[in-house]
């Protein structure tokens, strides 16, 4: 069943409501919705309802409240060094499907891609649309916010907002940190806010790792295999999902 998001609260008095322009076009023009067709709608406060298309083929009416547990028990924000090409688009889609709370991109030392303010704004808009589509497809109750940070310091100033900051560092295993990620998983508590940082192609520089760890970040290894920049975030989110949702923590 098709799902849409509305950036407003569910009104207790309104008999009908409208989707935004783009979603209305998708529902009524692309899908050719008919009167009585049912869709799911998520409101700004994550209220989920079942709604039906009205006879006017422009508005929707409330049918019933729905309940669904789909968000990760912990809030995981993914931060990635700006990768090349369209890899960030792929990352935005997949981390949304896997339950990421938010997505940050930052200009790492070894990032080949550099974006000025205008290009960053345009790319952010595109990434946000991708995250929205992925959230609808995966039946999320919220759309991750995607941000492209201008400087590395814009990332480090956010550290204090999180209960834990992890840095995926391929040299961590060599430094005796092979079990660090497993220890973190074993100690996760519900509703904790976690930031996990990944490098671009080529990884995170030793200088950046030192900056992060000096501010309290924990280095974690992700096993013996070297992963692509777009693969590592999916690995971490999958592991967190398995541990907190399938094993129950």
C-alpha positions as a Markdown table, in Angstrom:
| # | Residue | x | y | z |
|---|---|---|---|---|
| 1 | Unk | 0.0 | 0.0 | 0.0 |
| 2 | Unk | 1.3 | 3.4 | -0.9 |
| 3 | Unk | 2.5 | 5.7 | 1.9 |
| 4 | Unk | 2.9 | 9.4 | 2.0 |
| 5 | Unk | 4.2 | 12.0 | 4.5 |
| 6 | Unk | 2.6 | 15.2 | 5.5 |
| 7 | Unk | 4.5 | 18.0 | 7.2 |
| 8 | Unk | 1.6 | 19.0 | 9.4 |
| 9 | Unk | -0.3 | 17.7 | 12.4 |
| 10 | Unk | -3.4 | 15.6 | 12.0 |
| 11 | Unk | -6.4 | 17.8 | 12.6 |
| 12 | Unk | -9.1 | 16.4 | 14.9 |
| 13 | Unk | -11.7 | 18.6 | 13.3 |
| 14 | Unk | -11.0 | 18.7 | 9.6 |
| 15 | Unk | -13.1 | 16.2 | 7.6 |
| 16 | Unk | -10.6 | 15.9 | 4.8 |
| 17 | Unk | -7.0 | 16.9 | 4.0 |
| 18 | Unk | -4.7 | 17.3 | 1.0 |
| 19 | Unk | -1.2 | 15.9 | 0.3 |
| 20 | Unk | 1.4 | 18.3 | -0.9 |
| 21 | Unk | 1.6 | 19.2 | -4.6 |
| 22 | Unk | 4.2 | 16.5 | -5.6 |
| 23 | Unk | 2.5 | 13.7 | -3.7 |
| 24 | Unk | -0.9 | 14.7 | -5.0 |
| 25 | Unk | 0.4 | 14.5 | -8.6 |
| 26 | Unk | 1.9 | 11.1 | -7.9 |
| 27 | Unk | -1.3 | 9.8 | -6.3 |
| 28 | Unk | -3.9 | 11.2 | -8.7 |
| 29 | Unk | -2.0 | 11.5 | -11.9 |
| 30 | Unk | 0.8 | 8.8 | -11.8 |
| 31 | Unk | -1.1 | 6.2 | -9.9 |
| 32 | Unk | -4.5 | 7.3 | -11.2 |
| 33 | Unk | -6.2 | 6.9 | -7.8 |
| 34 | Unk | -9.9 | 6.3 | -7.7 |
| 35 | Unk | -12.5 | 7.1 | -5.1 |
| 36 | Unk | -12.2 | 4.8 | -2.2 |
| 37 | Unk | -8.6 | 3.9 | -2.8 |
| 38 | Unk | -6.8 | 3.4 | 0.5 |
| 39 | Unk | -3.3 | 4.8 | 1.3 |
| 40 | Unk | -1.3 | 5.3 | 4.5 |
| 41 | Unk | -0.3 | 8.8 | 5.6 |
| 42 | Unk | 2.3 | 9.8 | 8.2 |
| 43 | Unk | 1.9 | 13.2 | 9.9 |
| 44 | Unk | 4.6 | 15.4 | 11.3 |
| 45 | Unk | 4.2 | 13.9 | 14.8 |
| 46 | Unk | 4.7 | 10.4 | 13.3 |
| 47 | Unk | 0.9 | 9.7 | 13.6 |
| 48 | Unk | 0.1 | 7.0 | 11.1 |
| 49 | Unk | -3.4 | 6.6 | 9.7 |
| 50 | Unk | -5.3 | 4.8 | 7.0 |
| 51 | Unk | -7.0 | 7.2 | 4.6 |
| 52 | Unk | -9.1 | 6.9 | 1.5 |
| 53 | Unk | -9.4 | 9.0 | -1.6 |
| 54 | Unk | -12.6 | 11.1 | -1.8 |
| 55 | Unk | -15.0 | 11.5 | -4.7 |
| 56 | Unk | -13.5 | 14.8 | -5.7 |
| 57 | Unk | -10.2 | 13.0 | -6.5 |
| 58 | Unk | -8.3 | 15.8 | -4.8 |
| 59 | Unk | -8.6 | 15.1 | -1.1 |
| 60 | Unk | -8.3 | 12.3 | 1.4 |
| 61 | Unk | -10.4 | 11.3 | 4.4 |
| 62 | Unk | -9.4 | 9.7 | 7.7 |
| 63 | Unk | -10.4 | 6.0 | 8.1 |
| 64 | Unk | -8.5 | 4.8 | 11.2 |
| 65 | Unk | -5.4 | 5.1 | 13.2 |
| 66 | Unk | -2.6 | 2.6 | 12.6 |
| 67 | Unk | 0.2 | 1.4 | 14.8 |
| 68 | Unk | 3.6 | 0.2 | 13.5 |
| 69 | Unk | 7.0 | -0.2 | 15.2 |
| 70 | Unk | 9.6 | 0.4 | 12.5 |
| 71 | Unk | 12.1 | 2.9 | 13.9 |
| 72 | Unk | 15.3 | 1.6 | 15.4 |
| 73 | Unk | 15.3 | 1.5 | 19.2 |
| 74 | Unk | 18.4 | 3.8 | 19.1 |
| 75 | Unk | 18.8 | 7.0 | 17.1 |
| 76 | Unk | 21.7 | 6.4 | 14.7 |
| 77 | Unk | 23.0 | 9.3 | 12.7 |
| 78 | Unk | 25.4 | 8.5 | 9.9 |
| 79 | Unk | 28.2 | 10.9 | 8.9 |
| 80 | Unk | 30.1 | 10.2 | 5.7 |
| 81 | Unk | 33.0 | 12.0 | 4.1 |
| 82 | Unk | 31.9 | 13.3 | 0.8 |
| 83 | Unk | 32.3 | 10.5 | -1.7 |
| 84 | Unk | 32.7 | 10.7 | -5.5 |
| 85 | Unk | 29.9 | 10.7 | -8.1 |
| 86 | Unk | 26.4 | 9.6 | -7.1 |
| 87 | Unk | 27.5 | 7.4 | -4.2 |
| 88 | Unk | 26.0 | 9.9 | -1.7 |
| 89 | Unk | 22.6 | 9.4 | -3.4 |
| 90 | Unk | 23.0 | 5.6 | -3.0 |
| 91 | Unk | 24.0 | 6.0 | 0.7 |
| 92 | Unk | 21.0 | 8.3 | 1.4 |
| 93 | Unk | 18.6 | 5.7 | 0.0 |
| 94 | Unk | 20.1 | 2.7 | 1.7 |
| 95 | Unk | 20.7 | 4.2 | 5.2 |
| 96 | Unk | 17.1 | 5.4 | 5.2 |
| 97 | Unk | 15.8 | 1.9 | 4.4 |
| 98 | Unk | 18.0 | 0.6 | 7.2 |
| 99 | Unk | 16.7 | 3.0 | 9.8 |
| 100 | Unk | 19.2 | 5.8 | 10.1 |
| 101 | Unk | 17.9 | 8.8 | 12.0 |
| 102 | Unk | 19.7 | 11.4 | 10.0 |
| 103 | Unk | 22.5 | 11.6 | 7.4 |
| 104 | Unk | 25.4 | 14.1 | 7.5 |
| 105 | Unk | 28.1 | 14.5 | 4.8 |
| 106 | Unk | 31.3 | 16.4 | 5.4 |
| 107 | Unk | 34.4 | 17.4 | 3.4 |
| 108 | Unk | 37.0 | 14.9 | 4.7 |
| 109 | Unk | 40.7 | 15.4 | 4.1 |
| 110 | Unk | 40.7 | 12.7 | 1.5 |
| 111 | Unk | 37.4 | 13.6 | -0.1 |
| 112 | Unk | 37.9 | 14.2 | -3.9 |
| 113 | Unk | 34.5 | 15.8 | -4.2 |
| 114 | Unk | 34.2 | 19.5 | -3.1 |
| 115 | Unk | 30.9 | 21.4 | -3.1 |
| 116 | Unk | 30.4 | 25.1 | -2.9 |
| 117 | Unk | 27.4 | 26.5 | -1.1 |
| 118 | Unk | 25.2 | 26.6 | -4.2 |
| 119 | Unk | 26.0 | 23.0 | -5.3 |
| 120 | Unk | 25.7 | 21.7 | -1.7 |
| 121 | Unk | 22.2 | 23.2 | -1.5 |
| 122 | Unk | 21.1 | 21.7 | -4.8 |
| 123 | Unk | 22.5 | 18.3 | -3.8 |
| 124 | Unk | 20.9 | 18.4 | -0.4 |
| 125 | Unk | 17.5 | 19.0 | -2.0 |
| 126 | Unk | 18.0 | 16.0 | -4.2 |
| 127 | Unk | 19.2 | 13.9 | -1.3 |
| 128 | Unk | 16.3 | 14.9 | 0.8 |
| 129 | Unk | 13.9 | 13.8 | -2.0 |
| 130 | Unk | 15.7 | 10.4 | -2.2 |
| 131 | Unk | 15.4 | 10.0 | 1.6 |
| 132 | Unk | 11.7 | 10.8 | 1.4 |
| 133 | Unk | 11.1 | 8.2 | -1.3 |
| 134 | Unk | 13.1 | 5.6 | 0.6 |
| 135 | Unk | 11.2 | 6.3 | 3.8 |
| 136 | Unk | 7.9 | 5.9 | 2.0 |
| 137 | Unk | 9.0 | 2.6 | 0.4 |
| 138 | Unk | 10.3 | 1.2 | 3.7 |
| 139 | Unk | 7.3 | 2.4 | 5.6 |
| 140 | Unk | 9.3 | 4.6 | 8.0 |
| 141 | Unk | 7.5 | 6.9 | 10.4 |
| 142 | Unk | 10.0 | 9.7 | 9.8 |
| 143 | Unk | 12.2 | 11.0 | 7.0 |
| 144 | Unk | 15.9 | 11.4 | 7.9 |
| 145 | Unk | 17.2 | 14.9 | 7.6 |
| 146 | Unk | 20.1 | 15.1 | 5.2 |
| 147 | Unk | 22.7 | 17.8 | 5.7 |
| 148 | Unk | 25.9 | 18.6 | 3.9 |
| 149 | Unk | 28.3 | 20.3 | 6.3 |
| 150 | Unk | 30.7 | 23.0 | 5.0 |
| 151 | Unk | 33.6 | 22.2 | 7.3 |
| 152 | Unk | 34.9 | 19.3 | 9.5 |
| 153 | Unk | 34.5 | 21.6 | 12.5 |
| 154 | Unk | 30.7 | 21.7 | 11.8 |
| 155 | Unk | 30.8 | 17.9 | 12.4 |
| 156 | Unk | 32.9 | 18.0 | 15.6 |
| 157 | Unk | 30.7 | 20.7 | 17.2 |
| 158 | Unk | 27.8 | 18.2 | 17.0 |
| 159 | Unk | 29.6 | 15.6 | 19.1 |
| 160 | Unk | 28.1 | 16.9 | 22.3 |
| 161 | Unk | 24.6 | 16.2 | 21.1 |
| 162 | Unk | 25.2 | 12.4 | 21.1 |
| 163 | Unk | 25.6 | 9.8 | 23.8 |
| 164 | Unk | 28.3 | 8.1 | 21.8 |
| 165 | Unk | 30.4 | 8.9 | 18.7 |
| 166 | Unk | 32.0 | 6.0 | 16.8 |
| 167 | Unk | 34.6 | 6.3 | 14.0 |
| 168 | Unk | 34.8 | 3.4 | 11.5 |
| 169 | Unk | 38.5 | 3.1 | 11.0 |
| 170 | Unk | 40.1 | 0.3 | 9.0 |
| 171 | Unk | 43.3 | 0.5 | 11.0 |
| 172 | Unk | 41.4 | 0.0 | 14.3 |
| 173 | Unk | 41.9 | -3.7 | 14.2 |
| 174 | Unk | 45.6 | -3.2 | 14.0 |
| 175 | Unk | 45.4 | -0.9 | 17.0 |
| 176 | Unk | 43.7 | -3.7 | 19.1 |
| 177 | Unk | 40.2 | -2.3 | 18.6 |
| 178 | Unk | 38.8 | -5.4 | 16.8 |
| 179 | Unk | 36.2 | -6.0 | 19.4 |
| 180 | Unk | 35.2 | -2.3 | 20.1 |
| 181 | Unk | 32.1 | -2.4 | 17.9 |
| 182 | Unk | 30.8 | -5.6 | 19.5 |
| 183 | Unk | 31.3 | -4.1 | 22.9 |
| 184 | Unk | 29.3 | -1.0 | 21.9 |
| 185 | Unk | 26.5 | -3.2 | 20.5 |
| 186 | Unk | 26.4 | -5.1 | 23.8 |
| 187 | Unk | 26.0 | -1.9 | 25.8 |
| 188 | Unk | 23.4 | 0.0 | 23.7 |
| 189 | Unk | 20.4 | 1.4 | 25.6 |
| 190 | Unk | 17.1 | 2.3 | 24.0 |
| 191 | Unk | 16.8 | 5.8 | 22.8 |
| 192 | Unk | 20.5 | 6.5 | 22.9 |
| 193 | Unk | 21.8 | 8.9 | 20.3 |
| 194 | Unk | 24.7 | 7.6 | 18.4 |
| 195 | Unk | 26.8 | 9.2 | 15.7 |
| 196 | Unk | 28.8 | 6.9 | 13.4 |
| 197 | Unk | 31.5 | 8.5 | 11.2 |
| 198 | Unk | 32.8 | 7.0 | 7.9 |
| 199 | Unk | 35.4 | 8.2 | 5.5 |
| 200 | Unk | 35.2 | 8.7 | 1.8 |
| 201 | Unk | 37.1 | 6.6 | -0.7 |
| 202 | Unk | 40.5 | 6.1 | 0.9 |
| 203 | Unk | 39.1 | 6.3 | 4.4 |
| 204 | Unk | 39.6 | 8.8 | 7.2 |
| 205 | Unk | 43.0 | 10.3 | 7.7 |
| 206 | Unk | 45.0 | 9.6 | 10.9 |
| 207 | Unk | 44.8 | 13.3 | 11.7 |
| 208 | Unk | 41.0 | 13.3 | 11.5 |
| 209 | Unk | 40.9 | 10.2 | 13.6 |
| 210 | Unk | 43.0 | 11.9 | 16.3 |
| 211 | Unk | 40.8 | 14.9 | 16.2 |
| 212 | Unk | 37.7 | 12.7 | 16.7 |
| 213 | Unk | 39.2 | 10.5 | 19.5 |
| 214 | Unk | 40.5 | 13.6 | 21.3 |
| 215 | Unk | 36.9 | 14.7 | 21.5 |
| 216 | Unk | 35.8 | 11.3 | 22.9 |
| 217 | Unk | 35.0 | 9.3 | 19.8 |
| 218 | Unk | 35.6 | 5.6 | 19.9 |
| 219 | Unk | 37.4 | 3.9 | 17.0 |
| 220 | Unk | 35.7 | 0.7 | 15.8 |
| 221 | Unk | 36.8 | -1.9 | 13.3 |
| 222 | Unk | 34.3 | -3.5 | 10.9 |
| 223 | Unk | 36.0 | -6.9 | 10.5 |
| 224 | Unk | 38.8 | -8.2 | 8.4 |
| 225 | Unk | 37.5 | -7.1 | 5.0 |
| 226 | Unk | 37.9 | -3.6 | 3.5 |
| 227 | Unk | 34.6 | -2.2 | 2.5 |
| 228 | Unk | 33.7 | 0.5 | 0.0 |
| 229 | Unk | 32.6 | 3.9 | 1.3 |
| 230 | Unk | 29.0 | 3.2 | 0.5 |
| 231 | Unk | 29.0 | -0.3 | 2.0 |
| 232 | Unk | 30.3 | 0.4 | 5.5 |
| 233 | Unk | 27.3 | 2.5 | 6.7 |
| 234 | Unk | 25.0 | -0.3 | 5.6 |
| 235 | Unk | 27.1 | -2.9 | 7.5 |
| 236 | Unk | 26.9 | -0.8 | 10.8 |
| 237 | Unk | 23.2 | -0.2 | 10.5 |
| 238 | Unk | 22.5 | -3.8 | 9.8 |
| 239 | Unk | 24.5 | -4.9 | 12.8 |
| 240 | Unk | 22.7 | -2.4 | 15.0 |
| 241 | Unk | 19.3 | -3.5 | 13.7 |
| 242 | Unk | 20.2 | -7.2 | 14.2 |
| 243 | Unk | 21.3 | -6.7 | 17.7 |
| 244 | Unk | 18.6 | -4.3 | 18.9 |
| 245 | Unk | 15.6 | -5.5 | 17.0 |
| 246 | Unk | 16.1 | -9.2 | 16.1 |
| 247 | Unk | 18.1 | -10.2 | 19.3 |
| 248 | Unk | 16.2 | -7.7 | 21.4 |
| 249 | Unk | 19.4 | -6.1 | 22.7 |
